[in-house]
Every structure is written in structure tokens, then in C-alpha cells.
Amino acid sequence: MTVADWMEACLADPEHGYYMTRDPFGRRGDFITSPEISQMFGELLGLWSAVVWQQMGQPDQIHLIELGPGRGTLMSDALRAAGGVPAFIEAVHVHMVETSPVLRERQQNALRNIGVSIDWHDAIETIPKGPSIVLANEFLDALPVRQLIRHGGAWCERMVGLSDDRFSFEVGAPVEEGGVPDNLTDAPDGSIFEVSPAVRDVTRDLASRLVDDGGAALLIDYGHDRSGLGETLQALEGHEYADPLSSPGECDLTAHVDFAAAATHAEKAGARAWGPIEQGDLLERLGIGARAAQLLQGADTKQAEQIGTARHRLTGAAAMGRLFRALALTDPGRAAPPGFETVSPF
């Protein structure tokens, strides 16, 4: 099978898929995401959403959509912070796009007393039309990627096969031209290029929604600004890197997001793409320093240390601040959203 089919089966198989059978977050899971590191992350995204709504002219109804909402922590923190703008909360209808029954239960518990209307969806296509604000943190990286490998002077599909009772990578049939950027077509044998039809489809769908009904999307993930060669498929198990082929369905599989490709797909669908910019820059521009200072007031020594550590993990150049990128999408008539004011459209 293709690498994309392998990822899809390992992560989303109804009976054995990684995300379908467990809560992978936190210290007892396999990884920790930004909302689990600090409440500041979700709070700032909630305020970002409220300001975007104000920029839109404060429509009476707004869909606040989260893709891949984890445990519901981000949305819970976002709505609490956005409560400082009561008219926004009155206008909001929350939509959580989540296919995992385990995580849906976690989200429902986290948002049980949140005080706004919430619906759950298997796909964004089932969300009603209307002005929308979309949040997606570490969602795109879990979407399947195809891997193309240069072999014998041609680009071929990289496959996963079974040999001697072990899964292994194999070289498949040559692929049609067009899957690899022109500047990379003559790469040396052994080179790998990753392309994600799933990321293409998601960004096009989001862009079309924003073009038709107005709004903005904020996509945050780890990845690269420009399309390039290299394998980024990785597995995590117990907070440690693992062999992506060794334990199907038992470890998280991700690949770095090609933000240049995502922005291009969105703009081809008629939206405007802003960025990408580094996560650290975005959070600093949104006021994480001021929020950390507020939390430090009255904090004891241990709490103060935790707040400082969390801020560094989210914004530090040697931590998540540089590795993670943020890409904003808006309808074509929209001004730059908060944090992207000094950024030219893609």
C-alpha cells in the first residue's frame, strides 16, 4: 500500500486505528500539545477569534470551528478568555470536527458547562453554511502524506510492503509528472518528496467556505515554509521516537506540514493566505508576555517557574517557537488578522 494508505489505516481504522482507540495526549500518552502545556495558548486563540469577529463587523451568528480538538482544552480556554467579549459569546455556535469516539467523550466532558451551543461533526462538510472562524492546532500534521522516491532517474511511489514477516518500505511504480515542483524534478536517486492530497483538500475546503461566507482560519503546526526534498514521516510512542512501521495502530504518525503548498491551495480556491510565521512570533504579538505577567501575580515560586517554563516551550527558538508555524487564511476582502499585520499575503 502507499505510505498515505498506511498512515490512514494506522491512525483512523475504525477498530484498530491509533486515534480511534485511545487518548494519546498528556504525560500518560505519547505527546503533549500546546493547549496542554499552558492555558495561555488557548486563551490567546480565543481572543484572536473575538477580534477577528469584530473585524468582520460583529455578525449576529458566527461558526467557531475547531479541527482535531484533542481533549477540548483549547476550546475551553478559548471560550473562557473570549468571555471578556460577551457579544461574541452570544453570537458563537461551536463546531468540533472529531472522528474519535474516545476523544469526543473527553471533549464533551471538558465543555459540558461552557454555556454555548456545541455540535460535533465527522467532517467540516456537515457544518452549516455561514460566517466562520476556524482553529486547527496540530491537525494537518496527522493527515496522510504520499512519499515519492527518486529511483532509476524517475519519480516513483514509495510503498509499504511485507517482507519476512516485517513491514518495510519498497519502491513502487513511476508516477505521472506534476507531483513534484519543477525545481526538484531532477533530484538525485534516493531523494524523497512528500505531498499530501489530504492537506490540499482540507485547505481548499476551508478556503471555499471563507470565500463564500466570510471569515478566517488559523492553522498552527510544525512544518516548513517552502516545499523541499526530505522525509519527515515520524512516529511517537511514550514521548519517544519510534519506527513508523514497527507497531501499526500503537503509535502516533505525523509528517511536517508543507505550508507553502497549503497556502497555494488556499489561494487557488480564492482565499488570501497570510504567513506562515513562527508560532513564537504569533504568540508574542498576541500578548503572551502580558498574559504571563498577569498569571505571575500572586503565583507562588513553583507556579511562577511553571509559567515561565510553559512560555519558553511555546515561544522559545530552541523549543516550539521556531519549529511550529502559523498560517492564516481569510476571505479575499479581509484585512490581515491579528498577529499578521506586518505580513504580506502569501
C-alpha positions as CSV (number, residue, x, y, z in Angstrom):
1,M,0.0,0.0,0.0
2,T,1.1,3.6,-0.4
3,V,2.5,5.5,2.6
4,A,-0.6,7.6,2.6
5,D,-2.8,4.5,2.9
6,W,-0.5,3.2,5.6
7,M,-0.9,6.3,7.7
8,E,-4.7,6.4,7.1
9,A,-5.0,2.7,8.3
10,C,-2.8,3.1,11.3
11,L,-4.4,6.3,12.5
12,A,-8.1,6.0,11.5
13,D,-9.1,2.4,11.2
14,P,-12.5,2.1,13.0
15,E,-11.4,-0.8,15.1
16,H,-7.6,-0.6,15.4
17,G,-6.7,3.0,14.5
18,Y,-4.5,4.9,16.9
19,Y,-6.8,7.9,17.3
20,M,-9.9,5.7,17.4
21,T,-8.9,3.7,20.4
22,R,-7.2,5.9,23.0
23,D,-6.5,9.3,24.4
24,P,-2.9,10.0,23.2
25,F,-2.3,13.3,25.0
26,G,-0.5,14.2,28.2
27,R,2.2,12.6,30.3
28,R,0.5,9.2,30.2
29,G,0.0,9.4,26.4
30,D,2.5,9.7,23.6
31,F,2.8,13.5,23.2
32,I,1.8,16.9,24.6
33,T,0.3,19.7,22.5
34,S,0.4,23.4,23.1
35,P,-3.0,23.7,24.8
36,E,-1.9,21.0,27.3
37,I,1.3,22.9,28.1
38,S,-0.4,26.1,29.2
39,Q,-3.8,27.8,29.3
40,M,-2.2,30.8,27.7
41,F,-2.2,29.2,24.3
42,G,-5.9,28.6,24.1
43,E,-6.7,31.9,25.8
44,L,-4.8,33.9,23.1
45,L,-6.5,32.0,20.3
46,G,-9.9,32.7,21.9
47,L,-9.1,36.4,22.0
48,W,-7.8,36.2,18.4
49,S,-11.1,34.8,17.4
50,A,-13.1,37.5,19.2
51,V,-11.0,40.2,17.4
52,V,-11.5,38.6,14.0
53,W,-15.2,38.6,14.7
54,Q,-15.1,42.3,15.5
55,Q,-13.1,42.9,12.2
56,M,-15.9,41.0,10.4
57,G,-18.4,43.6,11.6
58,Q,-19.7,41.5,14.5
59,P,-22.2,39.3,12.7
60,D,-25.1,38.1,14.8
61,Q,-24.1,34.5,14.3
62,I,-20.6,33.0,13.8
63,H,-19.5,29.4,13.5
64,L,-16.4,28.8,15.7
65,I,-14.9,25.6,14.3
66,E,-12.1,23.5,15.7
67,L,-10.4,20.8,13.6
68,G,-8.9,17.9,15.7
69,P,-9.9,19.3,19.1
70,G,-7.9,16.9,21.2
71,R,-9.3,16.8,24.7
72,G,-11.3,20.1,24.3
73,T,-8.7,22.0,26.3
74,L,-8.0,24.6,23.6
75,M,-11.7,25.4,23.1
76,S,-12.4,25.5,26.8
77,D,-9.6,28.0,27.4
78,A,-10.5,30.0,24.2
79,L,-14.2,30.4,25.2
80,R,-13.2,31.4,28.8
81,A,-10.9,34.1,27.6
82,A,-13.3,35.3,24.9
83,G,-15.9,35.7,27.6
84,G,-14.5,39.1,28.1
85,V,-16.3,40.0,24.8
86,P,-19.9,39.0,25.8
87,A,-21.4,39.9,22.4
88,F,-19.0,37.4,20.7
89,I,-20.0,34.6,23.1
90,E,-23.7,35.3,22.4
91,A,-23.0,35.1,18.6
92,V,-21.0,31.9,18.8
93,H,-22.0,28.4,17.8
94,V,-19.2,26.0,18.3
95,H,-18.5,23.1,15.9
96,M,-16.0,20.4,16.8
97,V,-14.7,18.2,14.0
98,E,-13.6,14.9,15.6
99,T,-13.9,11.3,14.4
100,S,-12.5,9.6,17.5
101,P,-15.2,8.4,19.9
102,V,-12.7,8.4,22.8
103,L,-11.7,12.0,22.2
104,R,-15.3,13.1,21.6
105,E,-16.1,11.9,25.1
106,R,-13.2,13.9,26.6
107,Q,-14.2,17.0,24.7
108,Q,-17.8,16.7,25.8
109,N,-16.7,16.4,29.5
110,A,-14.4,19.4,29.1
111,L,-17.1,21.6,27.5
112,R,-20.1,20.3,29.5
113,N,-20.7,23.6,31.3
114,I,-19.3,26.0,28.8
115,G,-22.6,27.9,28.1
116,V,-22.6,28.0,24.3
117,S,-24.2,25.7,21.6
118,I,-21.8,22.9,20.5
119,D,-22.2,20.3,17.8
120,W,-19.8,17.5,16.8
121,H,-19.0,16.5,13.2
122,D,-17.1,13.8,11.4
123,A,-16.1,16.3,8.7
124,I,-16.3,20.0,8.0
125,E,-18.7,19.5,5.1
126,T,-21.6,18.8,7.5
127,I,-21.2,22.2,9.3
128,P,-23.9,24.6,8.2
129,K,-23.0,27.5,5.9
130,G,-22.3,30.9,7.4
131,P,-19.5,33.2,8.6
132,S,-16.8,31.1,10.2
133,I,-13.7,31.3,12.3
134,V,-11.6,28.1,12.2
135,L,-8.9,26.9,14.6
136,A,-6.7,24.0,13.8
137,N,-3.7,23.2,16.1
138,E,-1.6,20.1,15.2
139,F,-4.3,18.8,12.8
140,L,-2.7,19.0,9.4
141,D,0.4,17.0,10.5
142,A,-1.7,13.9,11.1
143,L,-3.2,13.9,7.6
144,P,-1.7,11.2,5.3
145,V,1.2,12.0,3.0
146,R,2.3,10.3,-0.1
147,Q,6.0,9.8,-0.4
148,L,7.6,9.9,-3.9
149,I,11.1,8.5,-4.2
150,R,13.6,9.1,-7.0
151,H,14.6,5.8,-8.5
152,G,16.4,5.0,-11.8
153,G,16.0,8.6,-12.9
154,A,12.3,8.6,-12.3
155,W,9.9,9.6,-9.5
156,C,8.1,6.5,-8.1
157,E,5.5,5.9,-5.5
158,R,7.0,4.8,-2.2
159,M,5.1,1.9,-0.8
160,V,4.9,-0.2,2.4
161,G,5.2,-3.9,1.9
162,L,5.6,-7.1,3.9
163,S,8.9,-9.0,3.7
164,D,10.0,-11.8,6.0
165,D,7.0,-11.0,8.3
166,R,8.2,-7.4,8.7
167,F,6.8,-4.3,7.2
168,S,9.3,-2.4,5.0
169,F,9.5,0.5,2.5
170,E,9.5,-0.5,-1.2
171,V,9.7,1.3,-4.5
172,G,6.5,1.3,-6.5
173,A,5.6,2.2,-10.0
174,P,6.7,5.5,-11.6
175,V,4.2,8.4,-11.1
176,E,2.9,10.9,-13.7
177,E,4.7,14.2,-14.0
178,G,3.3,17.1,-11.9
179,G,3.5,15.7,-8.4
180,V,6.9,17.3,-7.8
181,P,7.8,21.0,-8.2
182,D,9.7,21.8,-11.4
183,N,12.9,22.9,-9.5
184,L,13.1,19.4,-7.8
185,T,12.3,17.1,-10.7
186,D,15.9,16.3,-11.4
187,A,16.9,15.3,-7.9
188,P,19.4,12.5,-7.4
189,D,18.3,8.9,-6.9
190,G,17.2,8.2,-3.3
191,S,15.6,11.6,-2.8
192,I,12.2,11.7,-1.2
193,F,9.4,14.2,-1.8
194,E,6.3,14.3,0.3
195,V,2.9,15.5,-0.9
196,S,-0.4,15.5,0.9
197,P,-3.6,15.3,-1.1
198,A,-5.5,15.4,2.3
199,V,-3.9,18.7,3.3
200,R,-4.7,20.0,-0.2
201,D,-8.4,19.0,0.1
202,V,-8.8,20.5,3.7
203,T,-7.2,23.8,2.8
204,R,-9.3,24.1,-0.4
205,D,-12.5,23.3,1.5
206,L,-11.7,25.8,4.2
207,A,-10.8,28.4,1.6
208,S,-14.0,27.9,-0.3
209,R,-16.0,28.3,2.9
210,L,-14.3,31.5,3.7
211,V,-14.7,32.9,0.2
212,D,-18.4,32.0,0.1
213,D,-19.4,33.1,3.6
214,G,-16.6,35.2,5.1
215,G,-14.3,34.6,8.0
216,A,-10.8,33.4,8.8
217,A,-8.8,30.3,9.7
218,L,-5.7,29.9,11.9
219,L,-3.6,26.8,11.1
220,I,-0.8,26.0,13.6
221,D,1.5,23.1,13.1
222,Y,5.1,22.0,12.7
223,G,6.4,22.2,9.2
224,H,8.4,24.2,6.7
225,D,7.9,27.4,4.8
226,R,9.0,26.2,1.4
227,S,8.4,22.9,-0.5
228,G,11.6,20.8,-0.5
229,L,13.1,17.3,-0.5
230,G,13.3,15.1,2.6
231,E,11.5,12.5,4.6
232,T,9.6,13.9,7.6
233,L,7.3,10.9,8.4
234,Q,7.8,10.1,12.1
235,A,6.3,8.0,14.9
236,L,5.9,8.8,18.6
237,E,5.3,6.3,21.3
238,G,5.6,7.2,25.0
239,H,7.1,10.6,24.2
240,E,9.9,8.8,22.3
241,Y,10.6,8.5,18.6
242,A,9.8,5.1,17.2
243,D,9.9,3.2,13.9
244,P,6.9,4.3,11.8
245,L,6.5,0.7,10.5
246,S,7.1,-1.3,13.8
247,S,3.8,-1.0,15.6
248,P,0.8,-0.2,13.3
249,G,-2.0,1.4,15.3
250,E,0.0,1.7,18.5
251,C,2.0,4.9,17.9
252,D,1.3,8.3,16.5
253,L,2.3,9.0,12.9
254,T,2.8,12.5,11.6
255,A,4.6,14.4,8.9
256,H,5.8,18.0,8.7
257,V,3.3,20.4,7.0
258,D,4.3,22.0,3.7
259,F,2.9,25.4,4.4
260,A,3.9,26.8,1.0
261,A,1.7,24.1,-0.6
262,A,-1.2,24.7,1.8
263,A,-1.1,28.4,1.1
264,T,-1.0,27.8,-2.6
265,H,-4.0,25.5,-2.5
266,A,-6.0,28.1,-0.4
267,E,-5.2,30.9,-2.8
268,K,-6.1,28.8,-5.8
269,A,-9.5,28.4,-4.2
270,G,-9.8,32.2,-3.9
271,A,-8.8,32.9,-0.3
272,R,-6.0,35.0,1.0
273,A,-3.1,33.3,2.8
274,W,-1.1,35.2,5.4
275,G,2.3,33.9,6.6
276,P,3.4,31.4,7.6
277,I,5.1,32.9,10.6
278,E,6.8,31.3,13.6
279,Q,4.5,30.3,16.5
280,G,6.7,32.2,18.9
281,D,6.3,35.4,16.9
282,L,2.5,34.9,16.7
283,L,2.1,34.3,20.5
284,E,4.3,37.3,21.4
285,R,2.3,39.6,19.1
286,L,-0.9,38.3,20.6
287,G,0.3,39.2,24.1
288,I,1.6,36.1,25.8
289,G,4.1,38.3,27.7
290,A,1.3,40.4,29.2
291,R,-0.8,37.3,30.0
292,A,2.1,35.6,31.7
293,A,2.7,38.7,33.8
294,Q,-1.0,38.5,34.9
295,L,-0.7,34.9,35.9
296,L,2.5,35.6,37.8
297,Q,0.7,38.0,40.1
298,G,0.1,36.1,43.3
299,A,1.8,32.9,42.0
300,D,4.0,31.0,44.4
301,T,7.6,30.0,43.5
302,K,6.6,26.7,41.9
303,Q,3.7,28.2,39.9
304,A,6.0,31.0,38.7
305,E,8.5,28.5,37.5
306,Q,5.8,26.5,35.6
307,I,4.5,29.7,33.9
308,G,8.0,30.7,32.8
309,T,8.8,27.2,31.5
310,A,5.5,27.0,29.6
311,R,6.0,30.3,27.9
312,H,9.5,29.3,26.9
313,R,8.3,26.0,25.5
314,L,5.6,27.7,23.4
315,T,7.7,30.6,22.1
316,G,11.4,29.7,22.5
317,A,13.5,29.4,19.4
318,A,15.0,26.2,20.6
319,A,11.6,24.8,21.6
320,M,8.3,25.1,19.8
321,G,8.5,28.7,18.9
322,R,10.5,28.3,15.7
323,L,9.6,24.7,14.7
324,F,5.9,25.4,14.7
325,R,4.4,27.7,12.1
326,A,1.1,29.6,11.9
327,L,-0.7,30.2,8.6
328,A,-3.9,32.4,8.5
329,L,-6.5,32.2,5.7
330,T,-9.2,34.8,5.1
331,D,-11.8,35.7,2.6
332,P,-10.3,37.8,-0.2
333,G,-11.6,41.2,1.1
334,R,-10.4,40.7,4.7
335,A,-7.5,42.7,6.2
336,A,-4.7,41.0,7.9
337,P,-5.9,39.1,11.1
338,P,-4.3,39.7,14.5
339,G,-0.6,38.8,14.6
340,F,-0.2,39.0,10.8
341,E,-0.5,42.8,10.4
342,T,3.2,43.1,9.3
343,V,3.0,40.1,7.0
344,S,2.3,40.4,3.3
345,P,-0.2,38.0,1.7
346,F,1.4,34.7,0.5
